[in-house]
């Protein structure tokens, strides 16, 4: 019998054994704590334990399972809330109360619940890996499609009749070409650290529409893309991810609370359960999976929570769904790696993080993508990871290494957050590399002029940034009128377009068509005013008409379903400028 030799926090060592293999899942101690083998040599085996090791003693047994740490994939995942190793927290609460007891054993999905299954194969059919053999309504808005596990194929020799079945019931049998028979139930297991296979990657050419103007228009992300949301304490990382989870046009949301405060996860639960999904008029939880690994839970399980979440996302991707993952936050995950690395006495790299931090980050973000699955359907996994640099220092290792593996960087700014500018994404420090990839989508589905307007809006913000440096030195009064116009128009862009009110019924989510019309209106204002200024009309006369404030308020005054009102606003702009021109001519006499 193998037994515990030494214990150092979540790191446990076993001496003189060759019974375990790398990445094998093991049970540690009399309480059967879940662990994973992370190092093997001729002298000792090192195990990372995903539960609290308080009370564990040397000499207690260590038992191998012969299999890697795996996620259970089947109906019952959607609308559930799991800990980092896919144990359902509601069921754990029923067993041991508000706090998770060591070694508590609860099935990941309910094995007693019956599901109404419709078989879509018959005897004699040949099924390849990834093929769909049965479907059932998992929630009122998500159809669960049972998949043949990767690596298995064969002829159907038994297909159960339609009816109600438990997840453990055999509903299909396959006979492989070598004569081996495989029994298929409603679920299968998959190693969380092994990416699920697919046929091929597809071009990333359509946006993940979020309804947030600064993202959709200025800093877009594509379905199957990756984004980082770095920001210091209080800049709104979690709230930004909440808003994206509520409104983005993904089919399913996987929200991973990795090392976050418990009250924030409570807020997620309360908000999501109370929010009605605008696409289905059902609670948002009907298409959401929550993984909660709060800051008071075992530190090693933070690493597992990230991989558990991405594995669940890949599973639903293979069914043909588009998944958005909110990982909040990868910095807490990196801190867990640093703590475990220190206990393993590994040589530290920059700021104490392990030297393999970049490779772990890349392993995670590279599992995003828009793919053709093994059964021929198209699906995507989009990863949006929050980063929490200490003191808002974006030069620290986690932020810098994350930038290497993402193509979208939404830098949150403390000064914008404190000024109550939501979302607090600094357009000067942020970037998106997806704009060119999405150009054809904007051309066909919004307007051929969309990217031209976006470029002009972005250029005006850059020009304002340069002019404000001059204003700080010599003041705004000495600027020529055309530069005053640029600064005032940029203010309209910042306050009227980039700033958004999450609590306003029309401003919390804005469709792309309205975003385009808002840009056109702002540029119409600039062009009309620029023409007047170039003809000698003082900018002060145009400003006094109040038209700039009127344009700022269009986000509230024009409902999402009444785009015709933009024509009225453009008419008001023309009238205001004509009034200023007329007044200037009268004063000139």
C-alpha positions in Angstrom: 0.0 0.0 0.0 1.4 3.4 -1.0 1.3 6.0 1.7 1.8 9.7 2.3 5.5 10.5 3.1 5.4 14.3 3.4 2.8 17.1 3.2 3.5 20.8 2.3 0.2 22.6 1.8 -1.4 21.1 -1.3 1.8 19.2 -2.3 2.0 15.6 -1.0 4.9 13.2 -1.7 5.0 9.4 -1.8 8.3 7.6 -1.4 9.7 4.5 -3.3 6.8 3.7 -5.7 6.4 3.1 -9.4 2.7 2.6 -9.3 1.6 6.0 -10.5 1.9 7.7 -13.9 2.1 11.4 -14.8 -1.2 13.3 -14.7 -3.0 10.4 -13.0 -5.8 11.2 -10.7 -5.3 9.7 -7.2 -7.2 9.6 -3.9 -5.1 10.8 -0.9 -5.6 9.9 2.7 -8.4 8.3 4.6 -10.8 11.1 3.4 -9.9 10.2 -0.2 -9.0 13.8 -1.2 -8.7 14.3 -5.0 -5.2 14.8 -6.3 -3.2 14.7 -9.5 0.3 13.3 -10.0 2.5 16.2 -11.2 6.0 14.7 -10.9 7.4 11.2 -11.0 11.0 9.9 -10.5 12.7 6.8 -9.2 12.7 8.0 -5.6 9.4 9.8 -5.1 6.0 10.8 -6.6 4.7 14.3 -6.2 1.0 14.9 -6.0 -1.0 18.1 -6.2 -4.1 17.9 -4.0 -7.2 19.8 -5.1 -8.7 19.9 -1.6 -7.8 21.2 1.8 -5.1 19.0 3.3 -5.8 20.1 6.9 -5.6 17.0 9.2 -3.8 14.8 6.6 -1.0 12.8 8.2 2.0 10.8 6.9 1.3 7.2 6.5 -2.3 7.6 5.2 -3.0 5.7 2.0 -2.7 7.0 -1.5 -4.7 5.1 -4.1 -4.4 5.5 -7.9 -7.3 5.5 -10.4 -5.4 4.7 -13.5 -7.1 7.7 -15.3 -6.3 11.4 -15.6 -8.4 14.1 -13.9 -11.5 14.3 -16.1 -14.7 16.2 -16.5 -18.0 14.4 -16.6 -19.8 15.5 -19.8 -23.5 14.9 -20.2 -26.9 16.5 -19.6 -27.3 18.4 -16.4 -24.3 20.8 -16.8 -26.2 23.8 -18.0 -27.6 26.1 -15.3 -25.6 24.3 -12.7 -22.8 25.7 -10.5 -19.7 23.7 -9.9 -16.5 24.0 -7.8 -13.1 23.8 -9.5 -13.1 20.0 -9.9 -16.7 19.9 -11.2 -18.5 19.0 -8.0 -22.0 20.6 -7.9 -22.1 23.1 -5.1 -25.9 22.9 -4.5 -25.6 19.1 -3.9 -22.5 19.6 -1.7 -24.5 22.2 0.3 -27.2 19.6 0.9 -24.7 17.2 2.2 -22.4 19.3 4.3 -23.8 22.8 4.6 -22.3 26.1 3.7 -18.7 24.9 3.7 -17.2 22.1 1.6 -16.0 19.3 3.7 -12.7 17.4 2.9 -13.2 14.4 0.7 -16.9 14.9 0.1 -18.0 12.7 -2.8 -20.8 14.0 -5.0 -21.6 13.1 -8.6 -20.9 15.9 -11.1 -24.3 15.3 -12.8 -27.5 13.9 -11.3 -27.5 10.2 -11.9 -31.1 9.7 -10.7 -32.8 12.3 -12.9 -34.5 11.0 -16.1 -34.1 12.7 -19.4 -36.5 12.6 -22.3 -34.3 11.1 -25.0 -34.9 11.1 -28.8 -32.6 8.7 -30.6 -31.5 9.9 -34.1 -29.7 6.7 -35.1 -30.9 3.2 -35.9 -29.4 -0.3 -36.0 -27.1 -0.7 -39.0 -25.9 2.9 -39.0 -22.1 3.5 -38.9 -21.1 6.2 -36.4 -17.7 8.0 -36.5 -16.1 9.7 -33.5 -18.1 12.9 -32.5 -21.3 11.8 -34.2 -24.6 12.7 -32.5 -26.7 9.6 -31.6 -29.3 11.1 -29.2 -30.8 14.4 -28.2 -32.7 15.7 -25.2 -33.9 19.1 -23.9 -31.3 20.0 -21.3 -33.0 23.3 -20.5 -35.9 25.1 -22.3 -33.4 26.8 -24.6 -30.5 24.3 -24.9 -30.8 21.0 -26.7 -28.3 18.5 -25.5 -26.7 16.4 -28.2 -25.1 13.2 -27.0 -21.7 12.6 -28.8 -19.8 9.5 -29.6 -16.6 9.9 -27.5 -13.4 10.7 -29.6 -11.5 7.5 -30.5 -14.6 5.4 -30.7 -16.5 4.4 -33.9 -18.5 1.5 -35.2 -21.8 0.0 -36.5 -24.9 0.5 -34.4 -26.0 -2.9 -33.1 -28.5 -1.6 -30.6 -30.4 1.7 -30.4 -32.8 2.2 -27.5 -36.4 3.4 -28.2 -37.3 7.0 -27.5 -38.2 7.5 -23.8 -36.9 8.6 -20.4 -33.4 7.5 -19.4 -30.9 8.1 -16.6 -27.4 9.3 -17.6 -26.0 5.8 -16.8 -28.4 3.9 -18.9 -27.1 2.3 -22.1 -29.0 3.8 -25.0 -26.7 2.6 -27.9 -24.1 -0.1 -28.6 -21.5 0.1 -31.3 -19.5 -2.7 -32.8 -16.0 -1.6 -34.0 -14.3 -3.1 -37.1 -12.1 -5.3 -34.8 -15.2 -6.8 -33.2 -15.0 -4.7 -30.0 -18.3 -3.6 -28.6 -18.8 -0.1 -27.0 -21.7 0.8 -24.8 -22.8 4.4 -25.1 -24.7 6.1 -22.2 -25.8 9.8 -22.0 -22.4 10.9 -20.7 -18.7 10.3 -21.1 -15.6 11.6 -19.4 -12.7 13.6 -20.9 -9.3 14.7 -19.4 -9.5 18.4 -18.6 -5.9 19.1 -19.7 -6.3 17.5 -23.1 -7.9 19.6 -25.8 -10.9 17.9 -27.5 -10.2 17.0 -31.1 -11.9 18.6 -34.1 -11.7 18.3 -37.9 -10.2 21.7 -38.8 -10.0 25.3 -37.7 -12.1 27.7 -39.7 -11.4 31.4 -40.5 -12.4 33.9 -37.8 -14.7 36.2 -39.8 -17.7 37.1 -37.7 -17.9 39.3 -34.6 -19.0 38.3 -31.1 -21.7 41.1 -30.8 -21.8 42.4 -27.3 -24.0 45.5 -27.6 -21.2 47.5 -26.0 -20.2 50.3 -28.4 -16.5 50.6 -27.3 -16.1 46.9 -28.0 -18.3 46.2 -31.0 -17.2 49.3 -32.9 -13.7 50.4 -31.7 -12.2 47.2 -30.3 -14.1 44.2 -31.7 -13.7 40.6 -30.8 -14.5 37.7 -33.1 -16.3 34.5 -32.4 -13.5 32.0 -31.6 -11.2 34.9 -30.6 -9.3 35.7 -27.4 -9.4 38.9 -25.3 -7.7 40.1 -22.1 -9.4 42.6 -19.7 -6.6 43.9 -17.5 -7.3 46.4 -14.8 -6.4 47.3 -11.2 -8.8 47.0 -8.2 -12.0 48.8 -8.7 -11.7 49.4 -12.5 -14.7 47.2 -13.3 -13.2 43.9 -14.7 -15.9 41.8 -13.1 -18.7 44.2 -14.1 -17.5 44.3 -17.7 -17.5 40.6 -17.9 -21.0 40.4 -16.3 -22.2 42.8 -19.0 -20.6 40.7 -21.8 -22.0 37.5 -20.3 -25.5 39.0 -20.2 -25.6 40.5 -23.7 -23.1 38.8 -26.1 -24.6 36.7 -28.8 -23.0 33.4 -27.8 -25.3 30.4 -27.4 -23.9 29.3 -24.0 -21.9 31.2 -21.3 -19.3 29.5 -19.1 -18.4 31.8 -16.3 -15.3 30.8 -14.3 -14.8 32.7 -11.0 -11.2 31.7 -10.3 -10.0 33.0 -6.9 -12.5 35.8 -6.8 -14.3 37.1 -3.7 -17.3 35.0 -2.6 -19.6 38.1 -2.7 -18.8 38.6 -6.3 -19.9 35.1 -7.2 -23.0 35.6 -5.2 -23.7 38.7 -7.2 -23.3 36.7 -10.4 -25.7 34.1 -9.2 -28.3 36.6 -8.2 -28.0 38.7 -11.3 -28.0 35.9 -13.8 -31.0 34.1 -12.1 -33.0 37.3 -12.1 -32.1 38.5 -15.6 -34.3 37.6 -18.6 -32.4 36.6 -21.7 -33.6 39.0 -24.5 -33.2 36.3 -27.1 -35.4 33.7 -25.4 -37.4 35.6 -22.7 -36.1 32.9 -20.2 -33.8 33.3 -17.2 -30.2 33.7 -18.4 -29.2 30.7 -16.2 -30.9 28.5 -18.8 -27.8 28.9 -21.0 -25.1 29.5 -18.4 -22.6 27.3 -16.5 -21.0 28.7 -13.4 -17.7 27.5 -12.0 -17.0 29.0 -8.6 -13.6 28.7 -7.1 -13.6 31.5 -4.6 -10.5 32.9 -2.8 -11.2 30.9 0.4 -11.3 27.6 -1.5 -8.2 25.3 -2.0 -5.6 27.2 -4.0 -4.6 24.2 -6.2 -8.2 23.8 -7.5 -7.9 27.3 -9.2 -5.8 25.6 -11.8 -8.3 22.9 -12.3 -11.2 25.3 -12.6 -9.7 27.0 -15.7 -9.3 23.6 -17.4 -12.7 22.3 -16.3 -14.4 25.4 -17.8 -12.6 25.1 -21.1 -13.3 21.4 -21.4 -17.1 22.0 -20.8 -17.0 24.8 -23.4 -15.3 22.5 -26.0 -17.9 19.8 -25.3 -20.8 22.1 -26.2 -18.7 23.6 -29.1 -18.6 20.0 -30.6 -22.4 20.0 -30.5 -22.4 23.0 -32.8 -22.9 25.8 -30.3 -21.0 29.1 -29.9 -19.5 29.4 -26.4 -18.1 32.4 -24.6 -15.9 31.8 -21.6 -15.5 34.5 -18.9 -12.3 33.7 -16.9 -12.2 35.9 -13.8 -9.4 36.1 -13.2 -6.3 34.5 -14.7 -4.1 36.4 -12.3 -5.5 34.4 -9.4 -4.8 31.3 -11.4 -1.2 32.4 -12.0 -0.8 33.2 -8.3 -1.9 29.6 -7.5 0.8 28.3 -9.9 3.4 30.5 -8.1 2.4 29.2 -4.7 2.6 25.6 -5.7 5.8 26.2 -7.6 7.3 27.6 -4.4 6.2 24.6 -2.4 7.8 22.4 -5.1 11.1 24.4 -4.6 11.3 25.2 -8.3 13.6 27.9 -9.5 11.4 31.1 -9.7 11.3 33.4 -12.7 10.2 37.0 -12.9 8.4 38.2 -9.7 8.4 34.6 -8.4 6.2 33.2 -11.0 7.3 29.8 -12.4 9.2 29.8 -15.7 6.4 27.8 -17.3 3.8 30.5 -16.8 3.8 31.6 -20.5 3.3 28.0 -21.7 0.4 27.5 -19.3 -1.2 30.7 -20.5 -0.7 29.7 -24.1 -2.2 26.2 -23.5 -5.3 27.9 -22.2 -5.8 30.6 -24.8 -4.9 28.3 -27.7 -8.0 26.2 -26.9 -10.2 29.0 -28.3 -11.1 29.0 -31.9 -13.8 28.7 -34.6 -13.8 25.0 -35.7 -15.5 22.3 -37.7 -16.2 19.5 -35.2 -15.8 15.8 -35.9 -19.5 15.6 -36.8 -19.2 18.4 -39.4 -21.0 21.1 -37.4 -19.5 24.5 -36.8 -18.9 25.8 -33.3 -16.6 28.3 -31.5 -15.1 29.0 -28.1 -14.3 32.6 -27.3 -12.1 33.3 -24.3 -12.3 36.6 -22.4 -9.9 36.5 -19.5 -9.6 39.2 -16.8 -6.2 40.1 -15.5 -5.6 41.7 -12.1 -2.2 43.4 -12.2 -1.2 44.7 -8.7 -1.3 48.5 -8.6 -2.6 48.6 -12.2 1.0 47.8 -13.4 0.6 46.4 -16.9 4.3 45.6 -17.1 3.9 42.7 -14.7 4.5 39.2 -16.0 0.9 37.9 -16.2 -0.3 40.9 -18.2 2.7 40.9 -20.5 2.6 37.2 -21.2 -1.2 37.3 -21.7 -0.7 40.0 -24.4 1.5 37.5 -26.3 -1.4 35.1 -26.7 -4.5 37.3 -27.2 -5.4 39.4 -30.2 -7.7 41.8 -28.3 -6.6 43.9 -25.3 -9.1 45.9 -23.4 -7.1 48.0 -20.9 -9.3 49.3 -18.0 -8.3 52.7 -16.7 -8.6 53.7 -13.1 -9.2 57.4 -13.9 -12.1 56.5 -16.2 -13.6 54.2 -13.6 -13.4 56.8 -10.9 -15.0 59.3 -13.3 -17.8 56.8 -13.7 -17.1 56.3 -17.3 -18.5 52.8 -18.1 -17.0 50.7 -19.6 -13.7 52.0 -18.3 -11.8 50.8 -21.3 -9.0 53.2 -22.3 -9.2 53.5 -26.1 -5.7 54.8 -26.3 -4.0 51.9 -24.5 -6.3 49.1 -26.0 -6.2 47.4 -29.3 -8.0 44.8 -31.4 -6.3 42.8 -34.2 -9.7 41.4 -35.5 -10.9 44.5 -37.3 -9.6 43.5 -40.7 -10.8 39.9 -40.3 -14.3 41.2 -39.7 -14.4 43.8 -42.5 -16.4 41.7 -44.9 -19.0 41.0 -42.2 -19.5 44.7 -41.5 -19.6 45.4 -45.2 -22.4 42.9 -45.9 -24.4 43.0 -42.6 -24.2 46.5 -41.3 -23.1 49.1 -44.0 -20.2 49.3 -46.5 -19.3 52.6 -44.8 -19.0 51.1 -41.3 -15.2 50.7 -41.1 -14.6 54.1 -42.7 -16.7 55.7 -40.0 -14.9 53.7 -37.3 -11.5 54.8 -38.7 -12.6 58.5 -38.6 -13.9 58.2 -35.1 -10.7 56.5 -33.9 -8.5 59.1 -35.6 -10.4 61.9 -33.9 -9.8 60.3 -30.5 -6.1 60.0 -31.3 -6.0 63.6 -32.4 -7.8 64.7 -29.2 -5.2 62.9 -27.2 -2.4 64.9 -28.9 -4.2 68.2 -28.6 -4.9 67.7 -24.8 -1.1 67.6 -24.3 -0.9 71.1 -25.8 -4.0 72.2 -23.7 -2.2 71.2 -20.5 0.7 73.5 -21.4 -1.0 76.6 -22.8 -4.7 76.2 -22.3 -7.6 75.7 -24.7 -8.4 79.3 -25.4 -5.4 79.8 -27.7 -6.2 76.9 -30.0 -7.6 77.7 -33.5 -11.3 77.0 -34.0 -10.8 73.9 -36.1 -8.8 72.3 -33.2 -11.5 73.4 -30.7 -14.0 71.7 -32.9 -11.9 68.5 -32.9 -11.7 68.5 -29.1 -15.5 69.1 -28.6 -16.4 66.4 -31.2 -14.1 64.0 -29.4 -15.9 64.8 -26.2 -19.2 63.9 -27.9 -17.6 60.6 -28.9 -16.3 59.9 -25.4 -19.5 60.8 -23.5 -22.1 60.2 -26.1 -20.8 57.1 -27.8 -18.1 55.3 -25.8 -19.7 55.8 -22.3 -22.6 53.5 -21.8 -25.3 53.2 -19.1 -25.8 49.6 -18.0 -29.0 50.5 -16.1 -30.8 52.3 -19.0 -33.2 50.1 -21.0 -32.0 51.3 -24.4 -28.3 52.0 -23.5 -27.4 48.7 -21.8 -27.4 46.9 -25.1 -27.1 48.7 -28.5 -27.4 46.8 -31.8 -24.8 47.3 -34.5 -27.1 49.2 -36.8 -27.8 51.8 -34.1 -24.1 52.0 -33.3 -23.4 52.8 -37.0 -26.1 55.4 -37.1 -24.7 57.1 -34.0 -21.3 57.2 -35.6 -22.8 58.7 -38.8 -24.6 61.4 -36.8 -21.4 62.4 -34.9 -19.5 62.6 -38.2 -22.4 64.6 -39.7 -22.1 67.0 -36.8 -18.3 67.4 -37.3 -18.5 67.8 -41.1 -21.3 70.4 -40.9 -19.4 72.3 -38.2 -16.1 72.0 -39.9 -17.6 73.5 -43.1 -18.9 76.4 -41.2 -15.7 77.0 -39.3 -13.7 76.9 -42.5 -15.9 79.6 -43.9 -15.1 81.9 -41.0 -17.9 81.1 -38.5 -16.5 81.3 -34.9 -16.7 78.0 -33.2 -18.2 79.7 -30.1 -21.4 80.5 -32.0 -21.9 76.9 -33.1 -21.2 75.7 -29.5 -23.8 78.1 -28.1 -26.6 76.4 -30.1 -26.4 73.4 -27.7 -26.3 71.0 -30.6 -23.3 69.1 -29.1 -25.2 68.3 -25.9 -28.2 67.3 -28.0 -26.1 64.8 -29.9 -24.6 63.4 -26.7 -28.1 62.6 -25.5 -29.1 60.6 -28.6 -28.1 57.4 -26.9 -31.1 58.0 -24.5 -33.4 60.0 -26.7 -33.5 57.6 -29.6 -34.8 54.1 -28.8 -33.1 51.1 -30.3 -36.3 50.3 -32.3 -36.8 53.8 -33.8 -33.8 54.4 -36.1 -35.8 56.9 -38.2 -35.3 59.5 -35.4 -31.7 59.8 -36.5 -32.9 61.6 -39.6 -34.7 64.1 -37.4 -31.5 64.7 -35.4 -29.4 65.2 -38.5 -32.0 67.9 -39.6 -31.6 69.6 -36.2 -27.8 69.6 -36.7 -28.2 71.3 -40.1 -30.6 73.9 -38.6 -28.2 74.6 -35.7 -25.3 75.2 -38.0 -27.3 77.4 -40.3 -28.4 79.4 -37.3 -24.8 79.9 -36.3 -23.8 80.9 -39.9 -26.6 83.4 -40.1 -25.7 84.9 -36.7 -22.1 85.2 -37.8 -23.1 86.9 -41.0 -25.3 89.4 -39.1 -22.5 90.2 -36.6 -20.1 90.6 -39.5 -22.1 93.4 -40.9 
